[in-house]
Structures are given as structure tokens and as C-alpha cells.
Amino acid sequence: MFKLQWLVATLACLTFCIGDNVSYDSNAIIINGERRIIFSGSIHYPRSTEAMWPDLIQKAKDGGLDAIETYSFWDRHEPQRRKYDFSGRLDFIKFFQLIQDAGLYVVMRIGPYVCAEWNYGGFPVWLHNMPGIQLRTNNQVYKNEMQTFTTKIVNMCKQANLFASQGGPIILAQIENEYGNVMTPAYGDAGKAYINWCAQMAESLNIGVPWIMCQHKVMPHNLSLIHAMDSIVITLLRTILRAQKCSLKIGWDGSRNGATKTLTELQKM
């Protein structure tokens, strides 16, 4: 009996330690060699309570979602410089573990700039008041603080074995957010230097799963996954809506992106 229990425990450990292999190509995200179309939905953990999380996650699963995505909220986690809060509704580690317990994936959008109708893009007030700082550009003061916070979040996830490469639920991580909307008109060459720095900094953290960005046209090659995924999801939605004689507008400004694959082609991937 003891030997059987030991064998079961050993196999469970091996399964956990091996983890999932997550990659991508021009067509899809690939998990353990299988191309997947991932349907995810947003649950922002600070906007609910710990007691609500299991029910919210289960409802997402019952609705057919494969993954939960959420931002990391810098202003809540670091309200004062180097004084952190991950308690109660800010305990994102517990939130991610509950998602994994439900059999779903996590898309972790660190940012640390966020949109989400969140005050000041999630930036803490103290950041704004730092001497010499310029936000979201090639400014060393800002980059130092951004890297410190991003690294802390990543290291916490690593310590809890939350990346898919460790057997955890996180299959994708996002650095920056919707920078393509502002880079050219607002930041120019400094913005290009900054966004490439973001890519290099993120990759240096070695999380074992792909990094992505959201809405960025001039994107480093190693962070180009979001374009492929947008194309696939847009095409699938258009195919469904065409069958229902509906129309679909894509983008926050109503613009339409070119996507040419049919549902039949998607099924052959």
C-alpha cells in the first residue's frame, strides 16, 4: 500500500514538475504540440472579493472559457514605494491558484500600465512625483521602477510555480499595454527605444512562456503573437456571425483588420 501511494505521489510530482510547453507560430498558440484557440475573459481580482472568486471562475468555465486574463494593478500592490500589499483581494497568487484548480489557464497582463477604466492607468501616485521621471518612454527613472515592479510580480509567480513551464496555469504574459495607440504621435523615436527595451527586459526574466503586447503595430518579432491571435479570433467570430447574418466591427475605434482564414481552414491547422 505504501509503495502504491509513493508511486502515485511520484507520478503526480513528475507531471507537475514537467509542466506544459507553450509556444506559437503564425497560426495559433501551441500547447504541448497542439494548436489551440483560447477563449479568455477578464476577471480583475481587486474588483471583487476573495469569497467571490470561486463562483466567478466557475461561471467563466461554465460559459465555455478556457482562460482568465487580468492586469496586475501597480497602484494597489505598491501604494508607497517599496511597501507592498498582496493581502485580501490583492492576493493574486491565490486567485491564480483557484483558476488552476478549476482547470483554466491564466493570461497575466503585468503592464504595468493598464487601461480598464482604472485611475491613472494603474500608476501609483508616488511614481508621478519622482524627480526627473517621464512615464511610458525611454526614461531611466521610469524604466528602473517598471522593471523592479515587473520583476517582483514575475518572481512571486515563479516562487509559487505558476507559469505553465512549471506546471502552473499561466500560459501567456503581457508587457506594456496598447502602446500602439500613443507611440507615434506622443513619443516618437524615444517610444520605439522604450518598447524595444520592454521586450528585452521581459525576455530576460525567463518565464518559460511567450510574452505578448496588446495593440502595437511596430512590435519586436519575439512579441508578435498578439497579431496572429487577433487574426484567428477575428476570423472565427466573423465566420460565426456570417452564419447568423450579423456583422462585426473590430477595434475600439470600429476599424476592421484584415483576416482571411475561413473556419474550415482553421479546423485544418
VEXKEBA-437923 format. One record per residue (C-alpha): residue number from 1; residue in one letter; chain; x negated, y negated, z negated. Coordinates in Angstrom, 1 decimal. Example, Ala and Ser with C-alpha at 12.3 -4.5 7.8 and 13.67 -1.06 7.14 Angstrom:
REM VEXKEBA-437923
+-----+----+----+--------+--------+--------+
|   i | aa | ch |     c1 |     c2 |     c3 |
+-----+----+----+--------+--------+--------+
|   1 |  A |  A |  -12.3 |    4.5 |   -7.8 |
|   2 |  S |  A |  -13.7 |    1.1 |   -7.1 |
+-----+----+----+--------+--------+--------+
END
This chain:
REM VEXKEBA-437923
+-----+----+----+--------+--------+--------+
|   i | aa | ch |     c1 |     c2 |     c3 |
+-----+----+----+--------+--------+--------+
|   1 |  M |  A |    0.0 |    0.0 |    0.0 |
|   2 |  F |  A |   -2.8 |   -2.3 |   -0.9 |
|   3 |  K |  A |   -4.6 |   -1.6 |    2.4 |
|   4 |  L |  A |   -1.4 |   -2.4 |    4.3 |
|   5 |  Q |  A |   -1.0 |   -5.7 |    2.5 |
|   6 |  W |  A |   -4.6 |   -6.6 |    3.2 |
|   7 |  L |  A |   -4.2 |   -5.7 |    6.9 |
|   8 |  V |  A |   -1.1 |   -7.9 |    7.2 |
|   9 |  A |  A |   -2.8 |  -10.8 |    5.4 |
|  10 |  T |  A |   -5.9 |  -10.5 |    7.6 |
|  11 |  L |  A |   -3.9 |  -10.4 |   10.8 |
|  12 |  A |  A |   -1.9 |  -13.5 |    9.6 |
|  13 |  C |  A |   -5.2 |  -15.3 |    8.8 |
|  14 |  L |  A |   -6.7 |  -14.4 |   12.2 |
|  15 |  T |  A |   -3.6 |  -15.7 |   14.0 |
|  16 |  F |  A |   -3.7 |  -18.9 |   12.1 |
|  17 |  C |  A |   -7.4 |  -19.5 |   12.5 |
|  18 |  I |  A |   -7.4 |  -18.8 |   16.2 |
|  19 |  G |  A |   -4.7 |  -21.4 |   16.9 |
|  20 |  D |  A |   -3.3 |  -22.5 |   20.2 |
|  21 |  N |  A |   -5.3 |  -23.6 |   23.3 |
|  22 |  V |  A |   -3.7 |  -26.8 |   24.7 |
|  23 |  S |  A |   -4.8 |  -28.3 |   28.0 |
|  24 |  Y |  A |   -3.3 |  -29.8 |   31.1 |
|  25 |  D |  A |   -3.6 |  -30.1 |   34.8 |
|  26 |  S |  A |   -1.9 |  -32.3 |   37.4 |
|  27 |  N |  A |    1.4 |  -30.5 |   37.0 |
|  28 |  A |  A |    2.0 |  -29.8 |   33.3 |
|  29 |  I |  A |    0.8 |  -29.3 |   29.8 |
|  30 |  I |  A |   -0.6 |  -25.8 |   29.3 |
|  31 |  I |  A |   -0.3 |  -23.9 |   26.0 |
|  32 |  N |  A |   -2.2 |  -20.6 |   25.8 |
|  33 |  G |  A |   -2.3 |  -20.4 |   29.6 |
|  34 |  E |  A |    1.4 |  -21.1 |   30.1 |
|  35 |  R |  A |    2.6 |  -24.3 |   31.8 |
|  36 |  R |  A |    5.3 |  -25.9 |   29.7 |
|  37 |  I |  A |    7.7 |  -28.8 |   30.0 |
|  38 |  I |  A |    8.0 |  -30.1 |   26.4 |
|  39 |  F |  A |   11.2 |  -31.9 |   25.4 |
|  40 |  S |  A |   10.5 |  -34.1 |   22.3 |
|  41 |  G |  A |   12.4 |  -36.5 |   20.2 |
|  42 |  S |  A |   11.4 |  -39.2 |   17.8 |
|  43 |  I |  A |   11.8 |  -39.0 |   14.0 |
|  44 |  H |  A |    9.9 |  -41.8 |   12.3 |
|  45 |  Y |  A |    9.2 |  -40.4 |    8.8 |
|  46 |  P |  A |    9.3 |  -43.8 |    7.0 |
|  47 |  R |  A |   12.8 |  -44.5 |    8.3 |
|  48 |  S |  A |   14.2 |  -41.5 |    6.3 |
|  49 |  T |  A |   13.6 |  -39.8 |    3.0 |
|  50 |  E |  A |   11.8 |  -36.6 |    2.2 |
|  51 |  A |  A |   15.1 |  -35.0 |    1.3 |
|  52 |  M |  A |   16.4 |  -35.8 |    4.8 |
|  53 |  W |  A |   13.6 |  -34.3 |    6.8 |
|  54 |  P |  A |   14.5 |  -30.6 |    6.9 |
|  55 |  D |  A |   18.0 |  -31.4 |    8.1 |
|  56 |  L |  A |   16.8 |  -34.0 |   10.7 |
|  57 |  I |  A |   14.2 |  -31.5 |   12.0 |
|  58 |  Q |  A |   16.8 |  -28.7 |   12.2 |
|  59 |  K |  A |   19.2 |  -30.9 |   14.1 |
|  60 |  A |  A |   16.4 |  -31.7 |   16.6 |
|  61 |  K |  A |   15.8 |  -28.0 |   17.0 |
|  62 |  D |  A |   19.4 |  -27.1 |   17.4 |
|  63 |  G |  A |   19.7 |  -29.8 |   20.1 |
|  64 |  G |  A |   17.1 |  -28.0 |   22.2 |
|  65 |  L |  A |   14.0 |  -30.0 |   21.4 |
|  66 |  D |  A |   10.5 |  -28.4 |   21.4 |
|  67 |  A |  A |    8.7 |  -31.1 |   19.6 |
|  68 |  I |  A |    9.0 |  -34.1 |   17.3 |
|  69 |  E |  A |    7.0 |  -37.2 |   18.0 |
|  70 |  T |  A |    6.2 |  -40.0 |   15.6 |
|  71 |  Y |  A |    4.0 |  -43.0 |   15.2 |
|  72 |  S |  A |    1.6 |  -43.5 |   12.3 |
|  73 |  F |  A |    2.5 |  -46.7 |   10.5 |
|  74 |  W |  A |   -0.6 |  -48.5 |    9.6 |
|  75 |  D |  A |    1.1 |  -51.3 |    7.6 |
|  76 |  R |  A |    2.8 |  -48.8 |    5.3 |
|  77 |  H |  A |   -0.2 |  -46.5 |    4.9 |
|  78 |  E |  A |   -2.7 |  -49.3 |    4.2 |
|  79 |  P |  A |   -0.8 |  -52.2 |    2.8 |
|  80 |  Q |  A |   -4.0 |  -53.5 |    1.3 |
|  81 |  R |  A |   -7.4 |  -53.0 |    2.9 |
|  82 |  R |  A |   -8.8 |  -49.6 |    1.9 |
|  83 |  K |  A |   -5.9 |  -48.9 |   -0.5 |
|  84 |  Y |  A |   -3.8 |  -46.2 |    1.0 |
|  85 |  D |  A |   -0.3 |  -44.8 |    0.4 |
|  86 |  F |  A |    0.7 |  -41.4 |    1.6 |
|  87 |  S |  A |    3.4 |  -40.7 |   -1.0 |
|  88 |  G |  A |    7.1 |  -40.0 |   -0.8 |
|  89 |  R |  A |    8.5 |  -40.9 |    2.6 |
|  90 |  L |  A |    4.9 |  -41.7 |    3.8 |
|  91 |  D |  A |    3.7 |  -38.2 |    3.3 |
|  92 |  F |  A |    3.3 |  -37.4 |    7.0 |
|  93 |  I |  A |    1.3 |  -34.3 |    6.2 |
|  94 |  K |  A |    4.4 |  -32.7 |    4.5 |
|  95 |  F |  A |    6.5 |  -34.0 |    7.4 |
|  96 |  F |  A |    4.3 |  -32.2 |   10.0 |
|  97 |  Q |  A |    4.3 |  -29.0 |    7.9 |
|  98 |  L |  A |    8.1 |  -29.0 |    7.8 |
|  99 |  I |  A |    8.1 |  -29.4 |   11.6 |
| 100 |  Q |  A |    5.8 |  -26.4 |   11.9 |
| 101 |  D |  A |    7.9 |  -24.4 |    9.5 |
| 102 |  A |  A |   10.9 |  -25.0 |   11.9 |
| 103 |  G |  A |    8.9 |  -23.7 |   14.8 |
| 104 |  L |  A |    8.5 |  -27.0 |   16.6 |
| 105 |  Y |  A |    5.5 |  -28.9 |   17.9 |
| 106 |  V |  A |    4.3 |  -32.4 |   16.9 |
| 107 |  V |  A |    3.2 |  -35.3 |   19.2 |
| 108 |  M |  A |    1.2 |  -37.6 |   16.9 |
| 109 |  R |  A |    1.2 |  -41.2 |   18.2 |
| 110 |  I |  A |   -1.5 |  -42.8 |   16.0 |
| 111 |  G |  A |   -1.6 |  -46.0 |   17.9 |
| 112 |  P |  A |   -2.3 |  -47.7 |   15.6 |
| 113 |  Y |  A |   -0.4 |  -50.4 |   17.3 |
| 114 |  V |  A |    3.2 |  -49.3 |   17.6 |
| 115 |  C |  A |    6.4 |  -50.7 |   19.2 |
| 116 |  A |  A |    9.5 |  -49.0 |   17.8 |
| 117 |  E |  A |   11.1 |  -52.3 |   16.8 |
| 118 |  W |  A |    8.7 |  -52.3 |   13.8 |
| 119 |  N |  A |    7.4 |  -55.5 |   12.3 |
| 120 |  Y |  A |    4.2 |  -56.9 |   13.8 |
| 121 |  G |  A |    3.6 |  -53.7 |   15.7 |
| 122 |  G |  A |    2.8 |  -51.9 |   12.5 |
| 123 |  F |  A |   -0.3 |  -54.0 |   11.8 |
| 124 |  P |  A |   -0.9 |  -54.8 |    8.1 |
| 125 |  V |  A |   -0.8 |  -58.5 |    7.2 |
| 126 |  W |  A |   -4.3 |  -58.4 |    5.8 |
| 127 |  L |  A |   -5.6 |  -57.4 |    9.3 |
| 128 |  H |  A |   -4.3 |  -60.6 |   10.8 |
| 129 |  N |  A |   -6.1 |  -62.7 |    8.2 |
| 130 |  M |  A |   -9.6 |  -61.2 |    8.7 |
| 131 |  P |  A |  -12.2 |  -63.8 |    9.8 |
| 132 |  G |  A |  -13.1 |  -63.6 |   13.5 |
| 133 |  I |  A |  -10.5 |  -60.9 |   14.4 |
| 134 |  Q |  A |   -8.7 |  -60.7 |   17.7 |
| 135 |  L |  A |   -6.1 |  -57.9 |   17.9 |
| 136 |  R |  A |   -6.0 |  -55.2 |   20.6 |
| 137 |  T |  A |   -9.0 |  -56.4 |   22.6 |
| 138 |  N |  A |  -12.8 |  -55.9 |   22.8 |
| 139 |  N |  A |  -13.3 |  -57.4 |   19.4 |
| 140 |  Q |  A |  -15.7 |  -55.7 |   17.0 |
| 141 |  V |  A |  -13.9 |  -56.7 |   13.8 |
| 142 |  Y |  A |  -10.7 |  -55.2 |   15.1 |
| 143 |  K |  A |  -12.3 |  -52.1 |   16.5 |
| 144 |  N |  A |  -14.0 |  -51.3 |   13.2 |
| 145 |  E |  A |  -10.7 |  -51.4 |   11.4 |
| 146 |  M |  A |   -8.8 |  -49.5 |   14.0 |
| 147 |  Q |  A |  -11.5 |  -46.8 |   14.1 |
| 148 |  T |  A |  -11.5 |  -46.5 |   10.3 |
| 149 |  F |  A |   -7.7 |  -46.0 |   10.1 |
| 150 |  T |  A |   -7.6 |  -43.7 |   13.1 |
| 151 |  T |  A |  -10.4 |  -41.5 |   11.7 |
| 152 |  K |  A |   -8.7 |  -41.3 |    8.4 |
| 153 |  I |  A |   -5.4 |  -40.1 |    9.9 |
| 154 |  V |  A |   -7.3 |  -37.5 |   12.0 |
| 155 |  N |  A |   -9.4 |  -36.3 |    9.1 |
| 156 |  M |  A |   -6.3 |  -35.8 |    7.0 |
| 157 |  C |  A |   -4.7 |  -33.7 |    9.7 |
| 158 |  K |  A |   -7.9 |  -31.7 |   10.1 |
| 159 |  Q |  A |   -8.1 |  -31.0 |    6.4 |
| 160 |  A |  A |   -4.6 |  -29.7 |    6.5 |
| 161 |  N |  A |   -5.2 |  -27.6 |    9.6 |
| 162 |  L |  A |   -2.5 |  -29.4 |   11.5 |
| 163 |  F |  A |   -4.0 |  -29.5 |   15.0 |
| 164 |  A |  A |   -2.9 |  -26.7 |   17.4 |
| 165 |  S |  A |   -6.5 |  -25.7 |   17.8 |
| 166 |  Q |  A |   -6.5 |  -25.0 |   14.0 |
| 167 |  G |  A |   -3.2 |  -23.1 |   14.1 |
| 168 |  G |  A |   -1.1 |  -26.3 |   13.4 |
| 169 |  P |  A |    1.8 |  -27.9 |   15.2 |
| 170 |  I |  A |    0.0 |  -31.0 |   16.8 |
| 171 |  I |  A |   -0.3 |  -30.4 |   20.5 |
| 172 |  L |  A |   -1.0 |  -34.0 |   21.6 |
| 173 |  A |  A |   -2.3 |  -37.2 |   20.0 |
| 174 |  Q |  A |   -1.9 |  -40.7 |   21.3 |
| 175 |  I |  A |   -4.3 |  -43.6 |   21.1 |
| 176 |  E |  A |   -3.1 |  -47.2 |   21.6 |
| 177 |  N |  A |    0.4 |  -47.8 |   22.9 |
| 178 |  E |  A |    2.0 |  -49.4 |   26.0 |
| 179 |  Y |  A |   -1.2 |  -51.3 |   26.7 |
| 180 |  G |  A |   -0.5 |  -51.4 |   30.4 |
| 181 |  N |  A |    2.3 |  -54.0 |   29.8 |
| 182 |  V |  A |   -0.2 |  -56.5 |   28.4 |
| 183 |  M |  A |   -3.7 |  -55.7 |   29.5 |
| 184 |  T |  A |   -4.0 |  -57.6 |   32.8 |
| 185 |  P |  A |   -2.1 |  -60.7 |   32.0 |
| 186 |  A |  A |   -3.3 |  -61.1 |   28.4 |
| 187 |  Y |  A |   -6.7 |  -59.5 |   28.1 |
| 188 |  G |  A |   -8.4 |  -59.1 |   31.5 |
| 189 |  D |  A |  -11.9 |  -57.6 |   31.5 |
| 190 |  A |  A |  -12.0 |  -57.5 |   27.7 |
| 191 |  G |  A |   -8.9 |  -55.4 |   27.7 |
| 192 |  K |  A |  -10.5 |  -52.9 |   30.2 |
| 193 |  A |  A |  -13.5 |  -52.7 |   28.0 |
| 194 |  Y |  A |  -11.3 |  -52.2 |   24.9 |
| 195 |  I |  A |   -9.1 |  -49.5 |   26.4 |
| 196 |  N |  A |  -12.2 |  -47.5 |   27.6 |
| 197 |  W |  A |  -13.6 |  -47.8 |   24.1 |
| 198 |  C |  A |  -10.3 |  -46.5 |   22.7 |
| 199 |  A |  A |  -10.7 |  -43.4 |   24.9 |
| 200 |  Q |  A |  -14.3 |  -42.8 |   23.9 |
| 201 |  M |  A |  -13.6 |  -43.3 |   20.2 |
| 202 |  A |  A |  -10.6 |  -40.9 |   20.3 |
| 203 |  E |  A |  -12.5 |  -38.2 |   22.2 |
| 204 |  S |  A |  -15.4 |  -38.4 |   19.7 |
| 205 |  L |  A |  -13.1 |  -37.3 |   16.9 |
| 206 |  N |  A |  -13.0 |  -33.8 |   18.5 |
| 207 |  I |  A |   -9.4 |  -32.8 |   17.6 |
| 208 |  G |  A |   -9.2 |  -29.8 |   20.0 |
| 209 |  V |  A |   -6.0 |  -31.0 |   21.7 |
| 210 |  P |  A |   -5.6 |  -33.6 |   24.5 |
| 211 |  W |  A |   -5.3 |  -37.3 |   23.8 |
| 212 |  I |  A |   -2.8 |  -39.4 |   25.7 |
| 213 |  M |  A |   -1.8 |  -43.0 |   26.2 |
| 214 |  C |  A |    1.6 |  -44.5 |   26.9 |
| 215 |  Q |  A |    2.3 |  -46.7 |   29.9 |
| 216 |  H |  A |   -1.2 |  -47.6 |   31.1 |
| 217 |  K |  A |   -2.0 |  -47.8 |   34.8 |
| 218 |  V |  A |   -5.8 |  -48.2 |   34.6 |
| 219 |  M |  A |   -6.3 |  -45.2 |   32.4 |
| 220 |  P |  A |   -9.6 |  -43.3 |   31.7 |
| 221 |  H |  A |   -9.5 |  -39.9 |   33.5 |
| 222 |  N |  A |   -9.5 |  -37.9 |   30.3 |
| 223 |  L |  A |   -6.4 |  -39.6 |   29.1 |
| 224 |  S |  A |   -4.3 |  -39.4 |   32.3 |
| 225 |  L |  A |   -1.9 |  -36.7 |   31.1 |
| 226 |  I |  A |    0.9 |  -39.0 |   30.5 |
| 227 |  H |  A |    1.3 |  -39.8 |   34.2 |
| 228 |  A |  A |    1.6 |  -36.1 |   35.1 |
| 229 |  M |  A |    4.1 |  -35.5 |   32.3 |
| 230 |  D |  A |    6.2 |  -38.6 |   33.3 |
| 231 |  S |  A |    6.4 |  -37.3 |   36.8 |
| 232 |  I |  A |    7.6 |  -33.9 |   35.8 |
| 233 |  V |  A |   10.2 |  -35.1 |   33.3 |
| 234 |  I |  A |   11.5 |  -37.8 |   35.6 |
| 235 |  T |  A |   11.9 |  -35.3 |   38.4 |
| 236 |  L |  A |   13.7 |  -32.8 |   36.2 |
| 237 |  L |  A |   16.1 |  -35.4 |   34.9 |
| 238 |  R |  A |   16.8 |  -36.7 |   38.4 |
| 239 |  T |  A |   17.5 |  -33.1 |   39.6 |
| 240 |  I |  A |   20.0 |  -32.6 |   36.7 |
| 241 |  L |  A |   21.7 |  -35.9 |   37.2 |
| 242 |  R |  A |   21.8 |  -35.4 |   41.0 |
| 243 |  A |  A |   23.7 |  -32.2 |   40.4 |
| 244 |  Q |  A |   26.1 |  -34.2 |   38.2 |
| 245 |  K |  A |   26.3 |  -37.0 |   40.8 |
| 246 |  C |  A |   24.8 |  -39.5 |   38.4 |
| 247 |  S |  A |   21.9 |  -42.0 |   38.9 |
| 248 |  L |  A |   18.8 |  -42.5 |   36.8 |
| 249 |  K |  A |   16.8 |  -45.7 |   36.2 |
| 250 |  I |  A |   13.3 |  -45.1 |   34.8 |
| 251 |  G |  A |   11.3 |  -47.5 |   32.7 |
| 252 |  W |  A |   12.1 |  -50.1 |   30.1 |
| 253 |  D |  A |   12.4 |  -52.7 |   32.9 |
| 254 |  G |  A |   14.5 |  -50.5 |   35.1 |
| 255 |  S |  A |   11.7 |  -49.8 |   37.6 |
| 256 |  R |  A |   11.6 |  -46.4 |   39.4 |
| 257 |  N |  A |    8.5 |  -44.3 |   39.5 |
| 258 |  G |  A |    7.7 |  -42.0 |   42.5 |
| 259 |  A |  A |    8.3 |  -38.4 |   41.6 |
| 260 |  T |  A |    8.7 |  -35.9 |   44.4 |
| 261 |  K |  A |    8.8 |  -32.4 |   42.9 |
| 262 |  T |  A |   12.1 |  -30.5 |   43.0 |
| 263 |  L |  A |   13.4 |  -28.2 |   40.3 |
| 264 |  T |  A |   12.6 |  -25.2 |   42.5 |
| 265 |  E |  A |    9.0 |  -26.4 |   42.8 |
| 266 |  L |  A |    8.8 |  -27.0 |   39.0 |
| 267 |  Q |  A |   10.0 |  -23.4 |   38.4 |
| 268 |  K |  A |    7.2 |  -22.1 |   40.6 |
| 269 |  M |  A |    4.5 |  -23.8 |   38.6 |
+-----+----+----+--------+--------+--------+
END
